[in-house]
Amino acid sequence: MLNNLLLTTCTATVFIGTLYPLFLDAVGSDKVSVGPPFYARTFVPLMVPVLITMAVGPMLAWKRGDLLGALQRLWFAFAFAIAVMLVAFYITYGGPVLAVLGLGLAGWAGMGAAVEWAERVRLFRVPLGDSWRRAVHLPRASYGMTFAHIGMAVSVAGIAAQAFELERLDIVRIGGDLQLAGYTLHLERVQKVPGPNFVADDATVLVSRNGAPVMEAHPQRRFFALQGQTTSETAIRTSPIADLYIALGEPDPSGKGWTIRAYWKPMVSWIWGGALIMAFGGMVSLSDRRWRVGAAARVRRMVARPAAGD
């Protein structure tokens, strides 16, 4: 019930933040902008208790749950969360502290889901054959919940890791290098490239790590003559560990170099991967036969009873 209340409040927060500026604009009032600071101060504090209770809720029986017993069974999830925070604290040299706590909450929620599943199949408490039979006969809704909770943990870990993002902005001469997060970005050349309705400054950036080639990136600055507008096309290298973004800026006034902006963003793919896992969990839960035929079965029983009495 607590989780439902918190999730409903989170939904209302996003709903208000999204539609409030549109409502003011529709009634002719002053325009306001609702951006990241609003959600950081409202949505994030609401999600912290959601993540804390996410691991505990499934361990409690309806109306007769033993909170102390559930917490005792979650000792491994608690130890895992502490280990995650200690490792993150050590790797990042002590911060940011809130991001370290976010990774710990992700570890708590994800491992809590795994512990709850292990409790259902009595893993390591009965012979493995019995655990396998229990796992096979678990309702699909239970698996859907487990996947959804693990997906939430994965997404939260990816979001928290964005606090460790690195950025470099510098003017790089042709043939020069830019260092970022262990990568070497070598600006090979910049040349004009015609497009369908634009002319682009296309940069060739050779990316290497520890002397080994990683990729050849081609960030661009595109000029659209009809609109008189210049846009930037960012080159992106995606991996499960981190994403590397390279953007080409304006040329140096001396004409000997170009502005290069590079970002190293850890675990970005985890955000989207966690969302996919949550969606998959929802589909698995909806495929549970009880949700598809339960209502129809009840209707048939209600119709059959009067007929039997007659």
N, C-alpha and C positions, 0 to 999 in steps of 0.2 A: 504493500500500500504506500509506503514511504517513497519507493522508487517511482511508482505511478504519479504521485503528487509532484515529485521533483521533475520528472520528464515532462509532465503537463506544463509546469511553470517554465521550463526551458523552451518549450514550443511556443508558449505565449510571449516569451521575451523576444524570440526571433520574429514572430508574427508582428509584434508592435514595432520593433526596430525596422522592419522592412516596409510596413504600410504607413507608419506615422508621417514620414516626409511626404508621401504621396497624398495623404489626407490633407495635410496643411496646404499643399500646392493646389489641390482641388477646390478648397474653400477660399483661396486667394490670400492666405496668410503668408507670413514671411517664410522663405525657404530655409530649411535646415538640412544638414548633412549628418547621417548616422553612419559612422565608420567603425574601424577596428577598436578604438577606445571604448565605445559603448558596449560592445560584446565582451571585451576583455574584463570590464568591470561588472557585468551582469551575468553573462552566460557562463564564464569560466568558474566563478565561485559556486554556481549552482551545480556544475558538473563534478566538482570535487566530491561532495557527499554521494552523488550518484555512483561514482567509481568505487567509493569505499563500501557502499551497501551492495554493490553489484555482486561481489563475491559471497556475501553473507546470505542474501535473500533466498537463493535456490536451496540453501542448506536448511531452511526453516519450514516446518510443516505448517499448514494453514491453521491458525487459531491455537495451535499447541506447540509452537516452535520453542526450542531450547537455545537461546542466544549464546549462553556460555558454552554449551556443548558444540555449537556450530563454530565458534571462534577457536575452540580447542582443536577441532578437526582441520582448521585452516592454518595450523602452525607452519606447515611447509610453504604455503603461499606467502605468509608474513616473512619467513626467513628469505625466500626468493626475492621479495620486494626490497628488503634491507640490503641483500647482496647486490642487486641492480643499482641501488643508490650509491653504495660504496664504490662500485666499479666506475660509475659515471662521475662521481666526485673525484676519483683518482685520475681518470683520463683527462678530465677538463680542468684539472688543477684547482678545484674548489668552487666551481660555479658555472653558470648562474644557479643559485640554490633552488629557485622555483622550478627551473627546468629539470634539475635532478629529482626533485620531489614528484614532478610529473611523470618521469620515467619510472619512479618507484610505484606510483599509482597504477601505471600501465602494467607493470610486472605483477602487482597484487591482483588486478582484475583478471589478467590472462591466466595466471597460475591458479587463481581461485576457481575459474571455470574448469580447468583441467582436474583439479582436486575433486570438484563436485562430480564430474563424470566418473572419476576413479572410485568415489564413494558409491555411486549407483551400481557399478559392476563389481564392487568389492575387490578391486584389484590388489593383488598381493596379500589378501586376507582369506581367500579361498583358492582352490586349485585353478590354474590358468584356464583349463577347459570350462569350468563353471563361469569364470569371468567372461569368457568368449561367448557363452550361451546367453548370459545376461546382456552383453553388449549387442548381440544380434536382435534380441527381443525388446530392446529399449524403444519407446515411442519416437517417431521422427521428430515430434515437437521438442523432445529433450535434446536431440542432436542439433536441431535448429537453434535452440537457446545457447548451447555450448559454442557453436560457430559464431553466433552473433556477439557473444561476450568476448570471445577471442578476437574477433574483428575489431570491436571497439578498443580493446587493449592495443592492438597493432596500430590503429589510427592515432590514438592518444600518444603512443611512443613517437610516432612520426611528427606529430604536432609539437611535442615538447622538445624534440631534437632541433627544431628550427632556431632555438635560442643559441645554438652553437654555430650558426652560419658565419662564414668568413667572406669578406668583400675586399677587392682591390680596384682602385681607380687610378690610372696613370697614363701619361703620354708615352707611347712606345714608338721608337724609330723603326723604320723598315730594317729588318734583320736583327732587331732587339728582342729581349725576353721580358716576360712578366712572371713572377713567382707567386703561387697561391696554393696553399694546402698540400705541398709536396709536388704539385704539378708545375711544369715549365711551359709557358705559352710563348711560342716563337712566332713573331709576326713576319711571315715570309714575303707577302706583297699585298698591295691593294690596287684593284683595277676596276675600270668602268665596265658594267655588264648591262646590256639592254634587256628590258622586260617587256611584257605585253603592253603596259601603259605607264611604265616608269623606267627610270634609269637608276641603277644601283651602284654604289661603291661596295664592291665585294672584296672582303679581306680573306686571305688564306692564312690560318693560324694553325701551326703544327703543335699539337699537345703531346707532351711526353712526361713520363714519371720514372725517376731514377735512371734516366738515359734510355728507357724503352719507349718506343712510339705508342701512343694511345689512340689518337684520332687526328683527322684533318678537319678542322672546323671552318665554316664559311659564314660568319656573321655579316650582315649587310645594312647599309643605310640607303633606303629607297626614296627617291624624289618623284612625286606624281605632279607633272607639269600642269595638268588640267585643274587639279584642286589646289595647287601651290602648297603641297603638304609633304613633309618628310617623316618617314616612319623608320623604325628599327626592327630588323629581323634577327632575333637572338639564336645563336647556335647552342644546342643543348646536348650534353652527354648524360644519359640516364643509366644508373646502376642500382642494385639493391642497397648499396652502402650510402651513396651520395649522388647528387646531381651537380654537374658543372655547367654554368651558364656563361656565355661569352657574348658581349654586345660591343658593337663598333660605334664609337662616338664621332665627334667632329674632328677634322684635321687640325693639326697644330698650326698656328698662324705662320710659322716659319716654313711650313710645307715639308718638313722633314719627318714628321711623325703623326700618329693618330691616337686619339683617346680610346683606350680600351678599358671597359668595365667588366670585371669577372666576379662571379659569385660561386661559392662552394656551399651547397645546402645539403646537410646530411639527412638521410632517411625520408626524402620526399615521397618516394614510391610507396613507402609504408602507409602514408595517409590514404592514397587511392586503393592500395591493396587491402587495407583494413575495411574500407567501404564496400569493396567487392565481396569480402568474406561475410560482412554483415548482411548484404543483400542475398548471398547464397544461403545463409542461415535462415533468413526469412522465407525463402522459397522452400527449403527443406521442411520448415515448420508448417507451412501452408499445405504441403503435400501429405501431411498426416491424415490418414483416413478418418479419424474421429472428427476432424473439423469439416471434412467434405460431406459426410453422410449422417452425422449425429443429429442435426436439426430435422432432417427428413424422417429419420427413424422415430424421433419423438412425436412428430406429427402423425405418423402412421399408427403408433400405439394409442394416441389420444382418440383417433377416429375409430379404432377397433374396439375400444372399451364400451362405448354406448351400444354398439352393434351386438356385442356379447350379452349385455344386460337385457336387450330386447328379446 
